[in-house]
Amino acid sequence: MALPFLGNEISLAAHLQYEQYDDLELQLKKLNKQINKEDDDAYDAELEGGASNLGVRNNLELQKRKTLSEIEAAANKLDSMLSDMNNISRLLKQCQALVNSDSEAETAADSEVTTKLIVQRDHELDVAYEEVSLFRQFSEVCENAEIYQSASSEMALAPRSQLLDKMALKNMVPLHMFSLDKKQQLVVGNQITRLMLDRLKCWTKVDALIDGRICLDDLAPDERITKQELLRLTSPRSGVNRLSVLENELL
């Protein structure tokens, strides 16, 4: 079912769009504060018999109008994304009801029914929302993009590579994800994420490693991820020389 994957992409886009909207709101508050200060300064200047300079204030007003316009555009775009998420949620619930009703009908009657979806007997589909870290959302979008041609990793790829490079730098592993092209970043990033998840068994520890709350050296023996393993994943299959150079950097 591709709907959850599309929903994840839209959810990520909405999250990033909200960050932009929030930044614009902060800019507006800063501009309002500056305008108020200019008004106070102009009032004080008038009391002292001096002339007030309206040039700065007029420029701030222009910036404010521009920011208000950008906020409106960002809000409309965010509203459209949230509407798409609601539509996907509704479709998922309809799919859930369809699968579960077909399963119940087949179990009760044990007779030939019109097949809409192939499910196992006594199988019940459940749809749930889960709050996850930004890195996990980036990774799931990238994972889907490697599997499905219709999926896109455009929004998630660069920030995930940045987080992986940041984690590697803290652990003194020269991954250099940004030296890879986009396709290599997608495949290698997915392999690194799978390796971390396979060893650490849960996203909580993976997130802690990415955030820098734990380091590679802090991992238990059964969780151990070596620097050489990470470097091997970033090395081109035919590029033995590059792997050797990177490993020498660790010495």
C-alpha positions as CSV (number, residue, x, y, z in Angstrom):
1,M,0.0,0.0,0.0
2,A,1.7,3.2,-1.2
3,L,-0.7,5.6,0.6
4,P,1.3,5.5,3.9
5,F,4.5,6.3,2.1
6,L,2.9,9.2,0.2
7,G,1.5,10.4,3.6
8,N,5.0,10.3,5.1
9,E,6.4,12.5,2.3
10,I,3.6,15.0,2.7
11,S,4.0,14.9,6.5
12,L,7.7,15.7,6.1
13,A,6.9,18.5,3.6
14,A,4.3,19.9,6.0
15,H,6.8,19.8,8.9
16,L,9.4,21.7,6.8
17,Q,6.8,24.2,5.7
18,Y,5.7,24.8,9.3
19,E,9.4,25.6,10.2
20,Q,9.4,28.2,7.4
21,Y,6.1,29.6,8.6
22,D,7.4,29.8,12.2
23,D,10.6,31.6,11.0
24,L,8.5,34.1,9.2
25,E,6.4,34.7,12.3
26,L,9.6,35.3,14.3
27,Q,10.8,37.8,11.7
28,L,7.4,39.6,11.9
29,K,7.7,39.9,15.7
30,K,11.2,41.3,15.3
31,L,10.1,43.9,12.7
32,N,7.2,44.9,14.9
33,K,9.6,45.4,17.8
34,Q,11.9,47.5,15.7
35,I,9.0,49.6,14.4
36,N,7.8,50.3,17.9
37,K,11.3,51.3,18.9
38,E,11.4,53.7,16.0
39,D,8.0,55.2,17.0
40,D,9.3,55.7,20.6
41,D,12.5,57.3,19.3
42,A,10.5,59.6,17.0
43,Y,8.2,60.6,19.9
44,D,11.1,61.4,22.2
45,A,12.7,63.5,19.4
46,E,9.6,65.5,18.9
47,L,9.4,66.2,22.7
48,E,13.0,67.5,22.5
49,G,12.1,69.7,19.5
50,G,14.1,67.6,17.0
51,A,13.1,66.1,13.7
52,S,12.3,62.5,13.4
53,N,13.8,60.3,10.6
54,L,11.1,58.4,8.9
55,G,13.4,56.7,6.4
56,V,14.2,53.8,8.7
57,R,10.6,53.3,9.8
58,N,9.3,53.3,6.2
59,N,11.9,50.7,5.3
60,L,10.8,48.5,8.2
61,E,7.2,48.9,7.1
62,L,8.1,47.7,3.6
63,Q,9.8,44.7,5.1
64,K,6.8,44.0,7.3
65,R,4.4,44.1,4.4
66,K,6.6,41.7,2.4
67,T,6.9,39.4,5.4
68,L,3.1,39.4,5.9
69,S,2.7,38.5,2.2
70,E,5.1,35.6,2.6
71,I,3.4,34.4,5.8
72,E,0.1,34.3,4.0
73,A,1.6,32.3,1.1
74,A,3.3,29.9,3.6
75,A,0.1,29.5,5.5
76,N,-1.9,28.7,2.4
77,K,0.7,26.1,1.3
78,L,0.7,24.6,4.8
79,D,-3.1,24.4,4.8
80,S,-3.0,22.6,1.5
81,M,-0.6,20.0,2.8
82,L,-2.6,19.4,5.9
83,S,-5.7,19.0,3.7
84,D,-3.8,16.4,1.7
85,M,-2.8,14.6,4.9
86,N,-6.4,14.5,6.0
87,N,-7.5,13.1,2.6
88,I,-4.8,10.4,2.8
89,S,-5.9,9.6,6.4
90,R,-9.5,9.2,5.2
91,L,-8.5,6.9,2.3
92,L,-6.4,4.8,4.6
93,K,-9.4,4.4,7.0
94,Q,-11.5,3.3,4.0
95,C,-8.9,0.8,3.0
96,Q,-8.7,-0.4,6.6
97,A,-12.5,-0.9,6.7
98,L,-12.5,-2.6,3.3
99,V,-9.8,-5.1,4.2
100,N,-11.3,-5.9,7.6
101,S,-14.8,-6.2,6.3
102,D,-13.7,-8.6,3.6
103,S,-11.8,-10.7,6.1
104,E,-14.7,-10.9,8.4
105,A,-17.1,-11.8,5.6
106,E,-14.8,-14.6,4.4
107,T,-14.4,-16.0,7.9
108,A,-18.1,-16.0,8.6
109,A,-19.4,-17.4,5.4
110,D,-16.4,-19.4,4.2
111,S,-17.7,-19.0,0.7
112,E,-16.6,-17.3,-2.5
113,V,-16.7,-13.6,-2.3
114,T,-15.6,-10.8,-4.6
115,T,-11.8,-10.3,-4.0
116,K,-10.8,-6.7,-3.5
117,L,-7.6,-7.2,-1.6
118,I,-5.8,-10.5,-0.8
119,V,-5.5,-10.9,2.9
120,Q,-5.0,-13.9,5.3
121,R,-7.9,-15.3,7.2
122,D,-8.4,-13.6,10.6
123,H,-6.1,-10.8,9.4
124,E,-7.1,-7.3,10.5
125,L,-5.5,-4.2,9.1
126,D,-4.9,-1.3,11.5
127,V,-3.8,2.2,10.8
128,A,-2.1,4.3,13.4
129,Y,-0.2,7.6,13.7
130,E,3.1,7.6,15.5
131,E,5.3,10.6,16.5
132,V,8.8,10.0,15.4
133,S,12.1,11.9,15.2
134,L,13.0,14.0,12.2
135,F,15.9,11.6,11.3
136,R,13.5,8.6,11.3
137,Q,11.1,10.5,9.1
138,F,14.0,11.4,6.7
139,S,15.1,7.8,6.7
140,E,11.7,6.3,6.0
141,V,11.1,8.7,3.1
142,C,14.6,7.8,1.7
143,E,13.9,4.1,2.2
144,N,10.6,4.3,0.3
145,A,12.4,6.2,-2.5
146,E,14.8,3.4,-3.1
147,I,11.9,0.9,-3.3
148,Y,9.2,2.8,-5.2
149,Q,9.9,4.7,-8.4
150,S,6.9,7.1,-7.6
151,A,8.4,8.0,-4.2
152,S,10.8,11.0,-3.9
153,S,13.6,11.6,-1.5
154,E,14.2,15.2,-2.6
155,M,13.3,16.9,0.7
156,A,14.8,14.2,2.9
157,L,18.1,13.3,1.2
158,A,20.3,16.3,1.9
159,P,19.3,16.9,5.6
160,R,19.7,13.2,6.3
161,S,23.2,13.2,4.8
162,Q,24.0,16.2,6.9
163,L,22.8,14.4,10.1
164,L,24.9,11.3,9.2
165,D,28.0,13.5,8.5
166,K,27.5,15.3,11.8
167,M,27.2,12.0,13.7
168,A,30.3,10.7,11.9
169,L,32.3,13.8,12.7
170,K,31.5,13.5,16.4
171,N,32.8,9.9,16.2
172,M,35.8,10.8,14.1
173,V,34.7,8.8,11.1
174,P,35.3,10.6,7.8
175,L,32.1,9.5,6.0
176,H,32.0,12.6,3.7
177,M,28.4,11.8,2.6
178,F,28.2,15.1,0.7
179,S,31.1,13.9,-1.5
180,L,28.7,11.3,-3.0
181,D,26.2,12.0,-5.7
182,K,22.5,11.9,-4.9
183,K,21.9,8.3,-5.8
184,Q,24.9,7.2,-3.8
185,Q,23.7,9.3,-0.8
186,L,20.4,7.5,-1.0
187,V,21.7,4.0,-1.2
188,V,24.6,4.4,1.3
189,G,22.5,6.4,3.7
190,N,19.9,3.7,3.7
191,Q,22.6,1.0,4.3
192,I,24.0,3.0,7.2
193,T,20.6,3.4,8.7
194,R,19.7,-0.3,8.3
195,L,23.1,-1.2,9.9
196,M,22.4,1.1,12.9
197,L,18.9,-0.2,13.3
198,D,19.9,-3.8,13.0
199,R,22.6,-3.5,15.7
200,L,20.8,-1.1,18.1
201,K,17.4,-2.8,17.6
202,C,15.3,0.4,18.2
203,W,14.9,3.9,16.8
204,T,15.4,5.4,20.3
205,K,19.1,4.4,20.4
206,V,19.6,5.2,16.7
207,D,18.2,8.7,17.4
208,A,20.5,9.0,20.5
209,L,23.5,8.1,18.3
210,I,22.5,10.6,15.6
211,D,21.8,13.4,18.2
212,G,25.2,12.8,19.8
213,R,23.8,11.7,23.2
214,I,25.7,8.5,22.8
215,C,28.8,7.7,20.8
216,L,30.0,4.6,18.9
217,D,32.4,3.8,21.8
218,D,29.5,3.8,24.2
219,L,27.7,0.9,22.5
220,A,27.5,-2.5,24.2
221,P,29.6,-5.4,22.6
222,D,26.5,-6.9,20.9
223,E,25.6,-3.4,19.5
224,R,29.1,-2.5,18.3
225,I,29.4,-0.6,15.0
226,T,33.0,-0.2,14.0
227,K,34.4,2.8,12.1
228,Q,35.7,0.5,9.5
229,E,32.2,-0.9,8.8
230,L,30.8,2.6,8.3
231,L,33.7,3.5,6.0
232,R,33.2,0.3,4.0
233,L,29.7,1.4,3.2
234,T,30.7,4.8,1.9
235,S,33.5,3.4,-0.3
236,P,32.7,2.7,-4.0
237,R,32.7,-1.1,-4.7
238,S,35.6,-0.7,-7.1
239,G,37.3,2.1,-5.1
240,V,39.6,0.1,-2.9
241,N,42.1,3.0,-2.9
242,R,39.6,5.4,-1.5
243,L,38.7,3.1,1.4
244,S,42.4,2.7,2.2
245,V,42.9,6.5,2.3
246,L,39.9,6.9,4.6
247,E,41.1,4.2,6.9
248,N,44.5,5.8,7.1
249,E,42.9,9.0,8.2
250,L,41.8,7.2,11.4
251,L,45.3,6.1,12.3
